[in-house]
Structures are given as C-alpha cells and as structure tokens.
Amino acid sequence: MSFRLFAILLLLSTAAFAGISDDVREALASNNASAAEAALQGYRAHQGVTPDYAEAVSWMARASLQARQLDRAETYAKQAESLSRQLLAKRPLDAEPHLPIALGAALEVQAQVLVARGEQTQAVDLLRRSVATYRNTSIQSRLQKNLNLLGLAGQPAPPLRIAQYIGPKPLPLAQLKGSPVLLFFWAHWCSDCKAEGPIITRLSSEFGTKGLMLLAPTQLYGYGAQGEDATPKDELPYTERVWQHFYPGLQGAPVPVSKENFDRYGASTTPTLVLLDRAGRVALYHPGAMPYEELRAAVEKVVR
C-alpha cells in the first residue's frame, strides 16, 4: 500500500468517526441503544477519549435515565464525569463545546438519579458542591438550574443585579414586596422566548391591574445578528432592537442585563419563568416555555 493511499484511508476512517456524539444521539433517537454502544466502542478504539466521546457517553446516561434504567444511567453518568475530569487535566472546561456538555449532563443525571431513588438531600449536596467547584464556568447556570428545581420554590427570591438595563429602570426585588412578580428570562437569539412573548403580554395585561409586576432579565452572549461576534458596546443596542421588535407589548417592563442573574437563577434554559408571591418568595420556577393556561393558573394563585 502506498503512503498516499494509506493517508487517504486514514482520513476516511477519521471522517467516519467524526461527530460521535451526533451519531450516538441519532441511534438513541431511533431507540437503538446497541447501535449507540457499538458506535462508542468503535470510536474509542480508533480515536481514543476525546471531548466529543465524553459527550456521547453523557447522552447514553440521559437516555438511560429517560428509560428509568437508574443503575445504567448512573454508570454512564459517572463514566462521563470521570472522562471529563481526565480531559480537564489537559485543557480548560470551556476550551471547546463538547466537554461542558458532557460534564454538565453527567452531574445533572447523577443528581436526578438520586432524586428518583428518594435521596433528595444527597442530590442537593452533589449539586451544591458542583456549583461551588465549577463557579464562573459555562455549566454553573445549568447546575444551579437543577439545584433550584429541587429547592428554590418557597424560598426568598435571590436578588437581581440591575446596574445595566434596557427600558425603564428596574427596582430591586426587595422594593417590590407586596406585589406578585413574574421574571421572564429571555435571550435575543431565542425563538421559544419570542413565542412566549405574546403569552407574557396577555398575562401582564390581564393581571397588571391586580398588581402583577414584570421584569425581563437578559444577558449578553458575545454575538449579535446572524451569530456574528459582537462587543458589549454593539450587542447591547442589538439586544434592545430585538426586544423592541419582537416584544412590542412588553415595552413597559424593565430589562436587567446581567450574566450573574442567569447564573444565580440557573437560567441555562431560555425562557426561564420565575413567579414570586407578594412576600417575595418563589412560587414557581420553570425552565422552558409554558402554555398560557398553565402559566395563568400559577399567576392567579399569587395575585389573590
């Protein structure tokens, strides 16, 4: 075999094993766990342990959890965490996209397995340790989200940073006690947020006369239109234009702009909806969009 032919075959082999996390997700979506496992074994034999491989293992953990195979989910999750930690010895967590996904999912699944087994205290401890360990990384808000899902309801709402904002000047949450408050965490790139906008507008109109207050926290992501890189100086006015164009019925709502708010509330999913009662306690914490009737029922309880 010539060196040229060998090189071509090597490139083809490498290409065949590119994107293992996508291949595993595709196999799992087709309910073919054995094909996903075979793809993992083949990739590791040819490519070794890479961030993409660690992410693929984390998808096995998630699929096992969804199937309520708790022992299997835990095994895959701990494997993904171990592999991620090995890789972290050679690179920062956020040096590329696969490793944060792998490690975040690994810790998330382990916590959810503990909850499914009735071990909520252990799950909370795991998440608290993880939030402390990975503070100021991209997975902090994801871990905080999972921690909030377990224990934020009924607790005093964390304060918001309000120094930078769009629209009317926000008041501190402490000054809004006595009024129910809806926090609508959104992002300029988020299509689900835009779809939720009319629902928020409708509820604000219905319950504004009963004291419902609305704040719409967002953050800067480092890019603007068409995903092009943007400095904060450029991204902030772009975000304001998106807000004005896609949320015309919400222009009276203050829009605090701070990544810290997203980390504190665990708003790694957008939209994230947080409803506070008149005492300033969290009555609802919901990552993701909510249909009108479901969110309206929650709002009705806090405006009474």
N, C-alpha and C positions, 0 to 999 in steps of 0.2 A: 504494500500500500504506500503510495506517495505521501510525502508530508502535506502537499496541497489537499489531497483527498481526505487525509486524517483531520486536517484543520476544518474542512467543510463539515465532516461528520460530527466533529466536536461542537461546532457552532449549532448545528441542527439539534443535537442532543440537548445542549443548554437551552435552546429556544423551547424545546418540547417541555422542559421542566420549569419554564418561566411562569410566574404567577400562580404558584401552588395554592395560595390562599383562595384565589378565584376558582381554581379547579375544584378544591375541596367544597367550597360553598355551592358550586353548581351540582356536584354529586349529592350533597346533603339536601339540596332543594328538590332533587328527584327521589329522595328517600332511599338513596343508595349508599349507606354507611360503609359497606365493604369496599366499594369503589373509592370512596374518600380515603379510607385507611390504606388501600393499595397505592393510591397516588402519593400519600405521605411517605410511605416506605420507599417508593421508587425515587422520590425527590431527595430524601435524605441520603440514600445510597450514592447518588450522583453529585449532589450539591452540598451535602452536609447541613449543619444547622445555620440557618440564616434568619433574619427578622421576619421574612415572608413565611418561612416554615413555622416559626413560633406563632405567628398569627393564625396560620392554618390549624395548628393544634388547638388554639383557643376557640376556633369555630366548631371543632369536634366537641369541646366542652359545652358550648352553648346549645348545640343540637341535642346532646345527651340530656342536658337539663330540661330542655323543652319536651323531651320524650319521657321525662320523670325518671330517668335512669340515674339516680343520685350518685351512686358509687362510681359509675363510669364518668359522670360529669366531674366529680371531684378529682378523679385520677388524671383526666385530661387537663383540668384547670391547674392542678399542682405541677404537672409536667410543663405546661405553657409558662407558668411563673418561674420555674427552675431554669428553663431555657432562656427566658428573658433576662434573668439575673446573670447568667453566664455571658450573654451578649453585652450586658451593661458594663461588664468589666473592660470592654474594648471601645465603647462609644457612649456618648450621652443618650439619654432616653429619647429626646426629640430630634435626633440627628436625621431621622427618616421616618416615614409614616407607619410602617408595619409594627415596629416594636411597641409604641404606645398603645396601639390597638390590642396587641397580644397581651401585654401586662395588665392593662385596664380590664379587659374581659376576664382574664384569669382570676383576678382578685374579686371582681363582681360575681362571677359564677360561684366561687368558694363561699362568699357571703350568702348568696341565695340558696345554696345547698344547706348551709347551716340553718337558715330560716325555715326551709322545708322540713328539716328534721326537728323543728321546735327549739332550736338553740339560738334564739334571737340575741341574747346577751353576748354570746361568742361572736356572732356576726357583727354586732355593733363594735365590739373590741377590735376585730380584724380591720374593719373599715376605718376606725379612728386611728389605728396605728399606721395604716396605709396612707391616709390623708396627711399625717404628720411626716411620713417618710418621703412622699412624693409631692410635697408642697412646692408651688412655683414651677410645676411641670404641666404638660398638657392634659394629664389624666387626673389632676386634682379635682376639677369640677365633676368629672364622671364619678369619682369615688365619693365626693360629697353628695352628689345626687342620690346615690344608693344609701348613704347614711341618713340623709333627710327623709327618704321614703320610709325608713324604719322608725324614725323618732322625732321628726320635726313637727308633725301635727300636734296641736295642743300646747306647743312651746311658744315663748315670745319670739316675734319675728326678728331675725338678725337685722341690724341697721344697714342702710344703703349709703354708699358713697355718692354724693350729689354735687361735688365741686364742678364737674363738667356736665353739661346737659344741652339738650335741644328743646326748643319751645319754652313754655313757662318755667320759671324757676321752681324746682321741686322743694317741698318741705321735708324735714326729717320725719321718719315714720313715727317717732315719739310724739311729734306735734299733731299727728293725725289720729291719735287715740280718741275714741268717741265716734269715729266713723269707720264703717267697713271699707276695706281697701282691696282692690284687685291689682296684682302685679302681673304684667304681661311682658315676659322676657322674649325678645324678638331679635332677629338678625336681618341685615339688609339683603342678604342672599337667599333668605328662607322662603320657599314657596308655601309651606304649610302655615307660616306666620301670616302671609298675605291672605290665605284662605280663611284664617281665623279672625282676621281684622273685622269683617262685617258682623261677626257674632259678638265680638267685644263692643263694637259700636252700638249694636242693638241693645245689649245689656246695659251699657253706660247710659243710653237714652232712657231705658225703662226704669232704672233704679237710681239714676242720678238725683232725682227729686227726693229719694229716701236716704240720701247721704252717701251713696257709694262713690268712693274716690278711685281714680285710676292713675297708675304710674306705669310707664312702659320702658323698663330698663333695656339698654342695648350695650354693645361694646364695639371696639374697633378690631378688625381682623387682619389688617395689613394689605388688603386689596379692595378694589372698587369694581367699576363696570367691567364686564367680560373677564373678571378674575385677574385683571392687571394689577401689579404691585402698586401700592399707594402709601404715601406717607400719612401720618395722622392729620397733617395740615390739609391734605387733599381728601382723605377718606371721610372726615367729619362732615364737610359740606355735601359729599355724595350721599352719605347716610341720611342727612337732612332732606335731600331731594327725594330719596326713596320714601321716607316717612310721609312727606307731603303728598306725593303722588299716589301711593298705594293705600294710605290710611287717612283719607280726607275727613272721615267722621271723628277722628281721634286727635285733632289738632289742639284741643284744649288740654290734653294730657301732658304732663312733664315727662321728659325722656332722659333720665340719668344715663351717662355714658361712662362705663367703668368695667374693666375685666374683673376687678375684685368682687363686684356684685355677683357676677356669674359664678365665680369660684365659691363664694360664700353660700349661694343658694343652690349650687350644684346644677346650674342651668346648662349642662352639656348637650341637652336636647332642646331644640327650639321648634315651636314655642314651649316655654315652661310657664304654667299658670299657678300662681300662689294667691290664695284668698285669706285675708286677715279679718278677724272679727273686731268688734268695737273696742275690745280690750287690748288689741294689738297682738293677739295670739294667732298662730297659723291654724286656719280651719280646713284648708285644702292645699295639698302640694301635689301637682300633677305635671310631670314631664310629658310633653306632647300636646297635640291639639285635642280639644273637647267639643263634642256636638252641642248645639245651642241648648237643647232641653236639659242635658246633663249639667252643664255649667250653670244654667239658670236656676235649677233646683238647689245647687250649692249656694248661689248668691242669695236666694230667698231666705235661707237659714240664717245668714249673718246680718241681713238688713232688718230683721224683725225688731 
